[in-house]
């Protein structure tokens, strides 16, 4: 896999930045991605200041956002961008022509199936490589957007309001979008590369200039909210998030390389190091793998905020929040005292999508079905299924413990502090056990990790599988 970490690796995207890639020693696909996100940040400021709703029509804003987004995917993925366009156009065709009672089902089947076919092709063609041709990232975002919008159109045009939950009523769409609205929502430059997915009505409010005022009106308590802040600037939020990005970049370039995930299954390490050392290294290596996700999602959030999108409201103390579409809460992750809290703060908008299209609508076993859909959405690597299937009983167990045990540790602050420390440590161990296959991807290193670290029946199972493969 060394060829995947060198800048000389061939890419189907633009070669314009190859000298930069060679100079710094980073893969060209990563350089292209970062260049597009930096350009998007500058374009976002321009979009908010010079293409604001006061000066430009919604059609112009939709068109510019779409053209920039298409330019980004072509720059990064070359002709593979065709797959993204195909999925968007086919799903729009379903939305405008299919029976209103079934548009959500047809769109879900189409989007998830097309995504799965593309991911299967990548696995079999590229043999587990996470390559520059990995156009599945934007496809995953498009899958979320097309399916969530189809469900919300179905809610708004097919169901009675009294049959909807409060969230479903809030986000239901009572008319089908035009083509330019649909393209802009799915392909806009703010979220095309790494997300986040957001509700269609929120995005349209942003494009048409209602986003901030509607949130301010909802935040008006007659005390310290709407009366004091008429049109808040996102600059403070953008600056803070860019500083976080800088810290995460430094951590990625140091910690992530110092604690490679693959070292968990290194034969010399697992044979020589004692159990506690291996367990400690597993915890540190998983911790070290997080900054790249923190960086990508926080930068994407800052890009949206710079364009004026993502305003959440003003609290009673007058504090302005620009976290409406944030994909991650770093503090919530690092201090999580249960597996559920960790999940709730990780890839937040994907959790919103899963809740919208699956959890709230599943007739039975919503937790299990939601984790299975999440695994299908992430891809076909076996490690994903190890992680998400394992997460089902762990989530149910954590929920049961919190419901039945936590109440006995709330009598005083010191007792609750002890409980929080213990549950935090337990959560970190659960993460070590559950998330490692997600990072290792393949079956063999996953089974090696479990057998080396935990032994017992898993080790026996791995030996049996090895014998079966060689027989």
N, C-alpha and C positions, 0 to 999 in steps of 0.2 A: 504493500500500500504506500510505499515511499513516493511513488510517482504522483500520488494525489496531493502531496503537500509541497510540491515544487511549482515554481511559476512557469516552468516550461510545458506544463500539461496543456494539451490542446483544448480549446474552448470553442463552442459554436457561437458564442457571443462576439462582441466587438473586440478587435485586436488593437484599438487605438491606444490603450493604456498599457500595452505590453512592456514598453521601456520602464514605466513606473513599477510594474510587477517585478521585473527583473532586478531593478535597483534595490527595492526593499525586500525582495525574496518572498513575497506573498503570492498565493495563487491568483491568476488573472481573474477568475470568476469572483473572488472576494474583493479584488480591487474594483471591478466593474460595479458590484453591488454597492460598495461603500461610496463610490463616486456618484452613483444615481441617488443615494440617500442624501448625500451632501448637497447635490444639485436640487433635490426635492425640498430640502430645508430652505435654501435661498428662494426657490420658486414659491414656497408657501408664504414667506413674508411679502413677496411681490403680489401674490394672489389676494392676500388680505388687504393690502394697502392700495393697490392700483387696479384691482379687478373686483373691488368690493361690490356688494349688491346696490350700493348707492350710485355707482358709476356704470355698472354693467348689468345686462339682462341675465336671467337664469340660463338661457340657452347658451350664451357666450361662456358663462362660467362652467356649465356642463361640458361644452365642446373643448375648452382649453384643458380642463382636468382630465378628460378622456384622451386627448391627443398626447399629453405629457405621459400619461400612464402607459399607453401603447408604445411610445418611444422607449420607455424604460425597459419593458419586457423584450422588445426587439434588440436593444443594446445589450442586454444581459444574456439572452437565450437564443438569439438568431431566429432561424426558421421554426424552432420549437414554440415560438410565440403563437403559431397557428393553432396549436392545441387549445390555448387559452381562449382565442377568438371563437373557435368551434364550439366549445362548451357554453360560452355566453350566448351565442346566437341560437343554438339549439334550445337552450333553456328558455330564451325569450319567445321562441316559436311555440313552445309548449304553453307558456304563460298566456299568450294571446289567442291561441286556437283551441286548446284542450278544454274539456268540460270543467267548469268552475268547481265542481264537487271533487275533482280528481287531480287538479293541477299540482297540488302539493305532493301527492304520491308519485306522479309521473316525473316531476322535477327531481325528487329525491332519488328515484331509481336511476334516472339518467345521469345525474351529477356524480353520485357515488360510484356508479358502474364505470363511467368514463375515467374518473380519477383512479379507480382500482386497476383498470386496464393499463393506464400509463405507468402506474407504479410497478405492476407486474413486469412490464416491458423493461423498466429500469433495472429491476433485480436480476432478471435472467440475462439481459444483454451486458450489464455492467458489473455483475457479480458483487453486489453489496457496496459498490462504490458510490460515495456521495460526491457527484461530479459537477462540473460546471454546467452540464446539460440537465441539472436537476431543476426542471421547470415545474416540478410538482408542488413547490412551495406556493407560487401564485395560484395554481389549480386548487390547492387546498382552501385558500381564502375564497376563491370564486365559488367553490362548492358550498361553503358556509353561506355566502351572500345570496346565491340563487335559491337555495333551499329555504332559508329563513324568510326571504321575501315571498316565496310561493305560499308558505304556511300563513304568513300575515295577510296576504291578499285573500286567501281562502277564508281566514277568520273574518275579514272585513266585508266580504261580498257574499258569503255563503252561510255564516252562522249568525244566530241571534246574539245580541250583546249580553243578555242574561246567561247565556251558555258559556261565556268566556270568563277566564280568570281576570283578575285586575290587571296583570301584566299584558295579557293578550288583548284586552280592551284598549290599553294605552297605546299599543304598537300596531293594532290592526289597520290595514290599508284598504280603504273602501273604493278604490278605483285602480285599474291597471295602469302601470307607468307607460309613458311614451318610450320610444326607442332610445332617444338621446338621454332620458332620465335613467333608463335601465343600464345603458352603456357606462354612463358616468358613475353610477352607484357601484358597479362591479369593477370598472377599469381605472378609476381615478388614481392619479399619481400619488395621492396621500397614503394609500394603503395597498397598492397593487403588489408590491414585492414581499411585504412581511405582515400585512394587516395593519391595524386590527379590523375585524368585522364589526360593523355597527348597524343599528336599526335603520331601516330605509327612511322612516319618517324623520328621524333625527338628521340624516344626511340631507334630505330635501329641505328641511328647515334651515340648515346651514347654507346651502346653495342659494336659497331664496331670501336669506337675510332675516329669518325669524328665530334662529337658533338661540342666540344670547338673550333676546328680549323675552322669549317664552320661558326660558329657564329662570330669568330674573323674576318674572311675574309669579312663577311657581314657588320661588324662594321668599316672596314678600310676606313677612310676618307682621308688618306694621311697626317693627322695632329697629333692627340694625341691618336689614338686608337691602331690598330694592330701592328704598328711599335714599340710601347713601351711595350706591354704586349703580350708575346708569349704563355704562358700557365698559366693563373691565378690560384691561389689557392683558394679553397672555404672556407678556415678556418675562415677568418674574417666574412663571411656571416653566417657560421654555428654557430660561437660563439655568434654573435648578436642575432640570432634567438633562441638559447638556453637560453640566458638571458631573452628574451621576454617570453619564455615558463615558466621560473621560476617565473616571475612577475605574469603571468596569473594563474599559479597554486596557488599562494598565494591569489590572488583575488577570485579564485574559492572557496577556502577553507574558505574564510571569507565573502565576499559580497554575494555570491550565497546562502549560508546558512542563512545569515542575512535577505535576501529579497526573501523568497520563492514565486514562481509564484502563487501557490495555495492560498496564503493569499488574492489575489485579489478577490476571491469569498467566502471568509470566512464570514459567516452570521453576526457575531458580528461586524466585521470591516465595512462591507458595510452598516450596519444599524446605526452605531454610528458615523462613520467618515464623515466629510463634503466632498462635491464633489471635491474640490481642493486637499484635502489630498489624496483621492482615486486616483485622476489623477496623482498626484506626485508619489505616491507609485507605480502605474503602470509603470511609466517611469523609476523609479529606479530599479524595479524588472526585467524589460526587459533588462536594462543595465547590471544588475548583472548576467543575464543568459548568456551573451556573452563570458566571459573568458574561459569557457570550450571548446567552439568552437575555440576560438583564440589559446588555448593551443594545441588542437589536430591537427589543420591544420598547425600551425607553426612548431610543432615537425615533422610532416610528410614532410614538406618542407625542414627542416634541414637534415633529413635522406637522402633525394634525393641529396641535395647539397653535403653532406659528401661523397657520392659515386661518385661525379663528374658530377651529372646530374642537369640540371636546369640553366645552364649558358645562360644568355640572350644576353650579348654583352658588348661593351665598348662605352660610349658616347663620344662626342667631347671633353669633359673636362678630359677624361681618367678615368672616374669612372666606375668600374666594377660592373655589376649587375648579381645576381644569382636568379632572380625572374621570370624566364621563365615559370615555372609551379606553381608559388605561388597560393594558393587558397584563400588568403585573404589579404586585405590591411587595417590594423587596423586604420591608420590615415585617409584613405579615408572614412571608415565607420563612424568614430566618428565626422568627419567634413562635412559629406554629406549635401548638401543644396538642394537636391531633392530626391525623392523616387527612381528615376532611378539611381542616383549616388550611393545611398546606395546599391541597387541591384548589380550594376556593380562591387562593391568592396567586395561583400559577396559571398563566394563559387564561386570564379572566374572561375575555370575550369569547373564547372557544367554549368555556363553561356556559356562558349565556346562550350561545347557539345550541349546545347540547340540551340545555334546559328547555329552550323554545321548541325544538323539533322532536325531542324524544322524551325527556324526563316528565314533563308536564302532560304528555299525551299518551304515555304508555299505560295500557289497561292493567298490566301486571308486571311485577319485577322491574320497576323503573331504574333502580340502581344498576342492576346487571345489564339491562339493555343499553343503558347510557354508556357504560364502560366498553361494551362490545362495539357500539357505533364509533366511539372514540378510537378504538384500535383499528377499525376499518378505515377511518378517515386518515389516521396517521400513516398507514401504508401496509405493506405485506411482509415486512421484516418480522421474523418470528419473535424477536425480542420485544416488539410492541405488544404481542399477544401474551407473552409471559407477564409483562408488566401490568396490563390492564385487567387480565383475568385474575391475577393475584390480588389486584387492588380491590376487587369486589368483596371478598370476605374480610379483608383488612378494614375497609371503610365501614362495613356493617358492624364489625367488632368494635371499632373506635366509637361509633355512634352509640352502641349499647353501653359501653363503659362510661361514656360521658353522661348518658341519661340516668344510669343507675348508681354510679359511684361518685361522681363529682360533687354531688350535693353534700356528702359527708365531710368534705374538705373546705367548706366555705365558712366555717365557724369563726375563723380569725385570719388576719393577714399572713402571719408566719406559716400557718398550716396550709393556706392556699398557695403560698409561695413554694413550699416544698412540693405540693401537688403539681404545680406548673413546671417546676424543674424536672421532676420525674417524668411527667408526660411529654415534655420537650425532648428529653433524652430518648424516650421510647419511640417518639415520632421519628427522630433521626435514624434510629436503628431500622424502623420500618421502611424508611426511604432507601437506606442501603440495600435492604433485601429486595424491594420492589422495583426500584428505578434502574438498577444496574443492567438488567437485560435490555432496557430501552436504549442505553448507551452502547452496549456491546453488539446489539442487533442480531447477530447470528445465533444459531442453536448451539453449536459446539462451544464457543467461549462462554455462553450463558451456563451451560451444564457444567463446564469446567469450574466456573466461579462458584456455583452452588455446591459442587462436590468438594472443592478445595476448602471452602469456608465453613461449610456446615456438615459435610460428611454424611455418614449414616445411610439412610435409604436413598437419598439423592445420589450419593456416590455409587451405590450399588446399581441404581437405574442407569447411570451414565456408562458404567462398565458393560451392562447388558446391551445398551444401544451400540456401543463400540464394537462388541463382539458380533452383533447382528449385522452391522454395516460391513464388516470384513468377511463375513461368511458367504 
